[in-house]
Amino acid sequence: MPTWPADVWRADAHQDAPQPRTEEASSMEYIAALTPSAVMAVAFTALIVTIVKSQGGPNKSKEDAAVDAAFAAREAARREANRA
């Protein structure tokens, strides 16, 4: 049976683990922590707004016609395959 080194069981063996901070965090640390989340929220909102605005409009009938043509071609190919 293998034996563990004695330092594994010592309470202070894991000194490299991050310690809780005792001093107050500066406002710059709060800003640095919140900036990525805020940027992602703004980018996501812009993406959703762009998607919603691009729905419909003058090209909607062209897009619908292209999709209908693709579905019709697929259905015709499926019927041809079933005939043979």
MARPA-891322 format. One line per field, with one value per atom (N, C-alpha, C, O): atom name; chain; residue in three letters; z, x, y. Coordinates in Angstrom, 2 decimals, decimal comma. Layout:
<pts>
atome = c(CA;...)
chaine = c(A;...)
residu = c(ALA;...)
pz = c(Z;...)
px = c(X;...)
py = c(Y;...)
</pts>
This chain:
<pts>
atome = c(N;CA;C;O;N;CA;C;O;N;CA;C;O;N;CA;C;O;N;CA;C;O;N;CA;C;O;N;CA;C;O;N;CA;C;O;N;CA;C;O;N;CA;C;O;N;CA;C;O;N;CA;C;O;N;CA;C;O;N;CA;C;O;N;CA;C;O;N;CA;C;O;N;CA;C;O;N;CA;C;O;N;CA;C;O;N;CA;C;O;N;CA;C;O;N;CA;C;O;N;CA;C;O;N;CA;C;O;N;CA;C;O;N;CA;C;O;N;CA;C;O;N;CA;C;O;N;CA;C;O;N;CA;C;O;N;CA;C;O;N;CA;C;O;N;CA;C;O;N;CA;C;O;N;CA;C;O;N;CA;C;O;N;CA;C;O;N;CA;C;O;N;CA;C;O;N;CA;C;O;N;CA;C;O;N;CA;C;O;N;CA;C;O;N;CA;C;O;N;CA;C;O;N;CA;C;O;N;CA;C;O;N;CA;C;O;N;CA;C;O;N;CA;C;O;N;CA;C;O;N;CA;C;O;N;CA;C;O;N;CA;C;O;N;CA;C;O;N;CA;C;O;N;CA;C;O;N;CA;C;O;N;CA;C;O;N;CA;C;O;N;CA;C;O;N;CA;C;O;N;CA;C;O;N;CA;C;O;N;CA;C;O;N;CA;C;O;N;CA;C;O;N;CA;C;O;N;CA;C;O;N;CA;C;O;N;CA;C;O;N;CA;C;O;N;CA;C;O;N;CA;C;O;N;CA;C;O;N;CA;C;O;N;CA;C;O;N;CA;C;O;N;CA;C;O;N;CA;C;O;N;CA;C;O;N;CA;C;O;N;CA;C;O;N;CA;C;O)
chaine = c(A;A;A;A;A;A;A;A;A;A;A;A;A;A;A;A;A;A;A;A;A;A;A;A;A;A;A;A;A;A;A;A;A;A;A;A;A;A;A;A;A;A;A;A;A;A;A;A;A;A;A;A;A;A;A;A;A;A;A;A;A;A;A;A;A;A;A;A;A;A;A;A;A;A;A;A;A;A;A;A;A;A;A;A;A;A;A;A;A;A;A;A;A;A;A;A;A;A;A;A;A;A;A;A;A;A;A;A;A;A;A;A;A;A;A;A;A;A;A;A;A;A;A;A;A;A;A;A;A;A;A;A;A;A;A;A;A;A;A;A;A;A;A;A;A;A;A;A;A;A;A;A;A;A;A;A;A;A;A;A;A;A;A;A;A;A;A;A;A;A;A;A;A;A;A;A;A;A;A;A;A;A;A;A;A;A;A;A;A;A;A;A;A;A;A;A;A;A;A;A;A;A;A;A;A;A;A;A;A;A;A;A;A;A;A;A;A;A;A;A;A;A;A;A;A;A;A;A;A;A;A;A;A;A;A;A;A;A;A;A;A;A;A;A;A;A;A;A;A;A;A;A;A;A;A;A;A;A;A;A;A;A;A;A;A;A;A;A;A;A;A;A;A;A;A;A;A;A;A;A;A;A;A;A;A;A;A;A;A;A;A;A;A;A;A;A;A;A;A;A;A;A;A;A;A;A;A;A;A;A;A;A;A;A;A;A;A;A;A;A;A;A;A;A;A;A;A;A;A;A;A;A;A;A;A;A)
residu = c(MET;MET;MET;MET;PRO;PRO;PRO;PRO;THR;THR;THR;THR;TRP;TRP;TRP;TRP;PRO;PRO;PRO;PRO;ALA;ALA;ALA;ALA;ASP;ASP;ASP;ASP;VAL;VAL;VAL;VAL;TRP;TRP;TRP;TRP;ARG;ARG;ARG;ARG;ALA;ALA;ALA;ALA;ASP;ASP;ASP;ASP;ALA;ALA;ALA;ALA;HIS;HIS;HIS;HIS;GLN;GLN;GLN;GLN;ASP;ASP;ASP;ASP;ALA;ALA;ALA;ALA;PRO;PRO;PRO;PRO;GLN;GLN;GLN;GLN;PRO;PRO;PRO;PRO;ARG;ARG;ARG;ARG;THR;THR;THR;THR;GLU;GLU;GLU;GLU;GLU;GLU;GLU;GLU;ALA;ALA;ALA;ALA;SER;SER;SER;SER;SER;SER;SER;SER;MET;MET;MET;MET;GLU;GLU;GLU;GLU;TYR;TYR;TYR;TYR;ILE;ILE;ILE;ILE;ALA;ALA;ALA;ALA;ALA;ALA;ALA;ALA;LEU;LEU;LEU;LEU;THR;THR;THR;THR;PRO;PRO;PRO;PRO;SER;SER;SER;SER;ALA;ALA;ALA;ALA;VAL;VAL;VAL;VAL;MET;MET;MET;MET;ALA;ALA;ALA;ALA;VAL;VAL;VAL;VAL;ALA;ALA;ALA;ALA;PHE;PHE;PHE;PHE;THR;THR;THR;THR;ALA;ALA;ALA;ALA;LEU;LEU;LEU;LEU;ILE;ILE;ILE;ILE;VAL;VAL;VAL;VAL;THR;THR;THR;THR;ILE;ILE;ILE;ILE;VAL;VAL;VAL;VAL;LYS;LYS;LYS;LYS;SER;SER;SER;SER;GLN;GLN;GLN;GLN;GLY;GLY;GLY;GLY;GLY;GLY;GLY;GLY;PRO;PRO;PRO;PRO;ASN;ASN;ASN;ASN;LYS;LYS;LYS;LYS;SER;SER;SER;SER;LYS;LYS;LYS;LYS;GLU;GLU;GLU;GLU;ASP;ASP;ASP;ASP;ALA;ALA;ALA;ALA;ALA;ALA;ALA;ALA;VAL;VAL;VAL;VAL;ASP;ASP;ASP;ASP;ALA;ALA;ALA;ALA;ALA;ALA;ALA;ALA;PHE;PHE;PHE;PHE;ALA;ALA;ALA;ALA;ALA;ALA;ALA;ALA;ARG;ARG;ARG;ARG;GLU;GLU;GLU;GLU;ALA;ALA;ALA;ALA;ALA;ALA;ALA;ALA;ARG;ARG;ARG;ARG;ARG;ARG;ARG;ARG;GLU;GLU;GLU;GLU;ALA;ALA;ALA;ALA;ASN;ASN;ASN;ASN;ARG;ARG;ARG;ARG;ALA;ALA;ALA;ALA)
pz = c(0,00;0,00;0,00;0,83;-0,95;-1,00;0,19;0,69;0,61;1,71;1,15;0,19;1,75;1,31;1,98;3,12;1,27;1,94;3,09;3,05;4,07;5,28;4,98;5,65;3,98;3,73;3,11;3,10;2,60;2,04;3,15;2,92;4,34;5,43;6,29;7,18;6,03;6,82;6,43;5,27;7,38;7,11;6,23;5,48;6,31;5,54;4,24;3,64;3,79;2,60;1,33;0,35;1,34;0,14;0,24;0,18;0,41;0,56;-0,75;-0,73;-1,89;-3,17;-3,49;-4,44;-2,71;-2,96;-2,74;-1,83;-3,55;-3,39;-2,03;-1,56;-1,41;-0,10;-0,27;-1,18;0,61;0,50;0,79;1,63;0,10;0,27;1,54;1,88;2,24;3,49;3,32;4,07;2,36;2,16;1,21;0,49;1,23;0,36;-1,10;-1,40;-1,98;-3,40;-3,91;-3,48;-4,81;-5,37;-6,40;-6,88;-6,73;-7,71;-9,09;-9,88;-9,38;-10,67;-10,79;-11,88;-9,68;-9,73;-10,02;-10,74;-9,46;-9,77;-11,24;-11,89;-11,75;-13,17;-14,05;-15,04;-13,70;-14,50;-14,46;-15,44;-13,35;-13,24;-14,01;-14,55;-14,07;-14,71;-16,20;-16,92;-16,67;-18,07;-19,06;-19,98;-18,92;-19,92;-19,99;-21,08;-18,84;-18,84;-19,51;-20,26;-19,25;-19,86;-21,36;-22,12;-21,80;-23,24;-23,92;-24,99;-23,31;-23,90;-23,94;-24,90;-22,91;-22,89;-24,00;-24,67;-24,20;-25,26;-26,63;-27,51;-26,81;-28,10;-28,38;-29,52;-27,37;-27,55;-27,91;-28,77;-27,23;-27,54;-28,97;-29,67;-29,39;-30,77;-31,77;-32,82;-31,46;-32,35;-32,47;-33,58;-31,36;-31,39;-32,16;-32,95;-31,93;-32,65;-34,15;-34,95;-34,54;-35,97;-36,57;-37,68;-35,86;-36,37;-36,53;-37,55;-35,54;-35,61;-36,74;-37,46;-36,90;-37,96;-39,35;-40,31;-39,48;-40,80;-41,24;-42,40;-40,35;-40,72;-41,47;-41,07;-42,56;-43,34;-44,24;-44,64;-44,56;-45,42;-46,89;-47,23;-47,76;-49,20;-49,73;-50,78;-49,05;-49,55;-49,04;-49,40;-48,22;-47,64;-48,72;-48,63;-49,72;-50,75;-51,56;-51,97;-51,80;-52,53;-51,71;-52,24;-50,40;-49,54;-49,46;-49,53;-49,31;-49,24;-50,55;-50,53;-51,68;-52,97;-53,12;-53,65;-52,65;-52,75;-51,89;-52,31;-50,70;-49,82;-50,42;-50,41;-50,95;-51,58;-52,77;-52,97;-53,56;-54,71;-54,26;-54,88;-53,20;-52,69;-52,16;-52,41;-51,44;-50,96;-52,12;-52,08;-53,15;-54,31;-55,03;-55,44;-55,18;-55,84;-55,03;-55,59;-53,71;-52,87;-52,93;-53,00;-52,90;-52,97;-54,32;-54,38;-55,41;-56,73;-56,80;-57,38;-56,21;-56,21;-55,38;-55,74;-54,28;-53,44;-54,18;-54,09;-54,91;-55,67;-56,80;-57,09;-57,44;-58,51;-57,95;-58,58;-56,77;-56,17;-55,77;-55,83;-55,35;-54,96;-56,17;-56,06;-57,33;-58,55;-59,07;-59,57;-58,96;-59,54;-58,73;-59,11)
px = c(0,85;0,00;0,90;1,80;0,66;1,53;1,27;0,15;2,31;2,17;2,27;3,01;1,55;1,56;2,71;3,07;3,29;4,30;3,67;2,48;4,45;3,94;3,39;2,46;3,97;3,52;2,13;1,53;1,60;0,25;-0,76;-1,80;-0,48;-1,42;-1,24;-2,05;-0,20;0,01;-1,02;-1,42;-1,43;-2,43;-1,86;-2,61;-0,56;0,04;0,68;1,48;0,34;0,98;0,57;1,31;-0,59;-1,10;-1,01;-2,02;0,20;0,40;0,20;-0,01;0,25;0,09;-1,36;-1,64;-2,30;-3,71;-3,98;-3,41;-4,85;-5,13;-5,75;-6,62;-5,29;-5,78;-6,81;-6,69;-7,81;-8,78;-8,10;-7,20;-8,56;-7,96;-8,50;-9,68;-7,61;-8,03;-8,26;-9,06;-7,59;-7,80;-8,99;-9,39;-9,52;-10,66;-10,20;-9,10;-11,06;-10,75;-10,96;-11,89;-10,12;-10,26;-11,38;-11,82;-11,83;-12,91;-12,45;-13,26;-11,16;-10,66;-10,80;-11,03;-10,66;-10,83;-12,27;-12,54;-13,21;-14,62;-14,90;-15,60;-14,35;-14,56;-13,95;-14,55;-12,74;-12,08;-12,87;-12,89;-13,52;-14,30;-15,61;-16,08;-16,21;-17,52;-17,45;-18,43;-16,33;-16,22;-16,49;-17,29;-15,88;-16,17;-17,65;-18,19;-18,31;-19,74;-20,55;-21,48;-20,21;-20,95;-20,74;-21,69;-19,52;-19,23;-20,00;-20,57;-20,02;-20,75;-22,25;-22,92;-22,79;-24,22;-24,56;-25,58;-23,72;-23,97;-23,85;-24,68;-22,83;-22,66;-23,84;-24,31;-24,31;-25,44;-26,70;-27,47;-26,91;-28,08;-28,01;-29,02;-26,83;-26,66;-26,93;-27,53;-26,49;-26,73;-28,23;-28,73;-28,93;-30,37;-31,11;-32,00;-30,73;-31,37;-31,13;-32,04;-29,92;-29,60;-30,41;-30,92;-30,53;-31,31;-32,77;-33,39;-33,33;-34,74;-34,98;-35,97;-34,07;-34,24;-34,08;-34,68;-33,30;-33,07;-34,22;-34,25;-35,14;-36,29;-37,29;-37,58;-37,80;-38,78;-38,09;-36,94;-38,76;-38,19;-38,36;-39,09;-37,67;-37,86;-37,33;-37,79;-36,40;-35,84;-36,58;-36,22;-37,59;-38,29;-38,91;-38,82;-39,54;-40,17;-39,12;-39,37;-37,94;-36,88;-36,36;-36,12;-36,17;-35,69;-36,71;-36,35;-37,98;-39,03;-39,11;-39,31;-38,97;-39,01;-37,84;-38,01;-36,66;-35,49;-35,69;-35,34;-36,24;-36,48;-37,56;-37,42;-38,62;-39,68;-39,16;-39,54;-38,27;-37,69;-36,81;-36,83;-36,05;-35,20;-36,05;-35,74;-37,14;-38,03;-38,69;-38,82;-39,11;-39,75;-38,77;-39,15;-37,52;-36,52;-36,26;-36,12;-36,19;-35,95;-37,14;-36,96;-38,33;-39,53;-39,60;-39,96;-39,25;-39,26;-38,21;-38,47;-37,06;-36,02;-36,46;-36,17;-37,15;-37,63;-38,69;-38,69;-39,57;-40,60;-39,99;-40,43;-38,97;-38,26;-37,62;-37,67;-37,01;-36,34;-37,35;-37,04;-38,54;-39,56;-40,17;-40,64;-40,18;-40,74;-39,87;-40,37;-38,57;-37,64;-37,51;-36,76)
py = c(-1,17;0,00;1,24;1,36;2,17;3,35;4,27;4,37;4,92;5,88;7,29;7,53;8,18;9,57;10,30;9,99;11,27;12,09;12,87;13,20;13,14;13,80;15,19;15,64;15,88;17,26;17,33;18,40;16,23;16,25;16,50;17,13;16,02;16,10;17,34;17,59;18,12;19,33;20,39;20,47;21,18;22,22;23,32;23,94;23,58;24,66;24,18;24,90;22,99;22,42;23,14;23,14;23,75;24,39;25,91;26,61;26,39;27,82;28,57;29,79;27,88;28,54;28,86;29,59;28,34;28,61;30,09;30,70;30,69;32,12;32,40;31,67;33,45;33,84;34,96;35,77;35,01;36,10;37,44;37,53;38,45;39,78;40,40;40,27;41,08;41,70;43,20;43,77;43,85;45,28;45,49;44,57;46,69;46,98;47,05;47,51;46,59;46,64;48,06;48,75;48,47;49,82;49,83;48,79;51,03;51,14;50,67;50,20;50,79;50,30;48,79;48,27;48,08;46,62;46,26;45,30;47,02;46,78;47,05;46,27;48,12;48,46;47,38;46,96;46,94;45,90;44,59;43,85;44,31;43,08;43,17;42,16;44,35;44,49;44,81;44,59;45,32;45,73;44,60;44,80;43,42;42,37;42,01;41,80;41,94;41,61;42,71;42,42;43,94;45,05;45,08;45,31;44,86;44,84;43,71;43,90;42,54;41,42;41,70;41,33;42,35;42,68;43,66;43,50;44,66;45,64;44,97;45,22;44,12;43,43;42,49;42,42;41,78;40,87;41,65;41,24;42,77;43,61;44,13;44,14;44,56;45,04;43,92;44,15;42,72;41,57;41,29;41,09;41,27;41,01;42,11;41,81;43,36;44,47;44,34;44,55;43,98;43,80;42,67;42,80;41,57;40,43;40,82;40,50;41,50;41,89;42,88;42,78;43,85;44,84;44,24;44,74;43,18;42,61;41,69;41,27;41,39;40,56;41,43;42,55;40,90;41,67;42,66;42,45;43,72;44,74;44,41;43,49;45,16;44,99;43,66;43,20;43,03;41,77;40,54;39,42;40,73;39,59;38,70;37,48;39,29;38,47;37,70;36,57;38,32;37,61;36,44;35,36;36,66;35,58;34,46;33,28;34,81;33,80;33,02;31,80;33,69;33,01;32,05;30,95;32,44;31,56;30,32;29,22;30,48;29,33;28,43;27,21;29,03;28,23;27,45;26,30;28,06;27,37;26,21;25,15;26,39;25,31;24,16;23,00;24,48;23,43;22,68;21,46;23,42;22,78;21,86;20,76;22,29;21,45;20,19;19,11;20,33;19,15;18,18;16,96;18,74;17,88;17,16;15,99;17,87;17,24;16,12;15,07;16,34;15,30;14,11;12,96;14,35;13,25;12,43;11,20;13,10;12,39;11,57;10,46;12,13;11,39;10,14;9,08;10,25;9,10;8,03;6,84;8,44;7,48;6,78;5,64;7,44;6,85;5,72;4,71;5,90;4,92;3,67;2,77)
</pts>
